[in-house]
């Protein structure tokens, strides 16, 4: 069983937009072994965004809402 972070998109609804990029140029959707690992990655993402806002690299309205993300079992629609 794997878990994924899904993003709510306008055109496709809930999809996994998180991607792992490899040195050879290939990539694949990112998945996690546990829901806790997925939550940790999502929390880190929001912390990074907030740090950029705090540093003036983004404006407050260039952030994201947690409502735009969810964690589900891999392959869930």
Residue pairs with C-beta under 8 A, 6 or more apart in sequence:
1 73
1 74
2 31
2 32
2 33
2 73
2 74
3 31
3 32
3 33
3 34
3 35
3 37
3 38
3 71
3 72
3 73
3 74
4 16
4 18
4 29
4 30
4 31
4 32
4 38
4 71
4 72
4 73
4 74
4 76
5 16
5 18
5 30
5 32
5 38
5 41
5 42
5 69
5 70
5 71
6 14
6 15
6 16
6 17
6 69
6 70
6 71
6 72
6 76
7 14
7 15
7 16
7 17
7 18
7 68
7 69
8 14
8 67
8 68
8 69
8 70
9 15
9 17
14 70
14 72
14 77
16 29
16 30
16 31
18 29
18 30
18 41
19 27
19 28
19 29
19 30
20 27
20 28
20 29
20 30
21 27
30 41
31 74
32 38
32 41
35 71
38 71
39 71
42 69
42 71
46 64
46 66
49 58
49 63
49 64
50 63
52 58
53 59
53 60
53 62
53 63
